[in-house]
């Protein structure tokens, strides 16, 4: 259990203010809409899933 918790906390270490749920939903929607054979879809997913968008601003 501790190893899972450590791995999970490492995933979000670049977002000290937490994750913006609206931006996360947008990212997940882009992943679901991604046509693996279309580079433009992949580009849209990359843009929607940037950590600068996913991370909540810290006060």
N, C-alpha and C positions, 0 to 999 in steps of 0.2 A: 504494500500500500504506500509506503514512504517513497519508493522509487517512482510510482505513478504520479504522486503529488509533486515530486521534484521535477519530473519530466514536464508536467503540466505548467508549473511555475516558470520553467525555462522558456516555454513557448511564448509566454506573455511578458517576459522581462523587458522587452522594448516598448511596452505600453504601461508605464507606471500609473497612469490615470485610469486604466481599464480599457475595455473595448466598447466602442459605440455600437449599440445593437442595431440601429438603423443602417449604418454603413456595413456591418457584418451581414445583414439580410440582403443588402444590395450585392455584396460580393458573392454570397451563396447563390443568388438568383443568376448572376452572370456565369458562375460555374455551371449551373444547371442548363443554361441556354447555350453554352459553348459547343460549337460544332468543331470537333477535334481536327477536322481536315481543312478548316478555314483559318488562316493566320490572323485575319482581322478580328475574328471572334476571340482568339487567344489574346490579342492585344487589348480588347475591351475588358477581358477578365483580369489581365495584369493591372490595368489602370484602376479598376474597381476594387481590387484587393490589396492595394498598397498599404503598408503599415501606417503611413502618414494620414491616410483616410480612416483606417480602422481604429486607430488609437484616439481615445478621448483626450481632450486638452487637459493638461494639469494646471491647477490654479496657481 
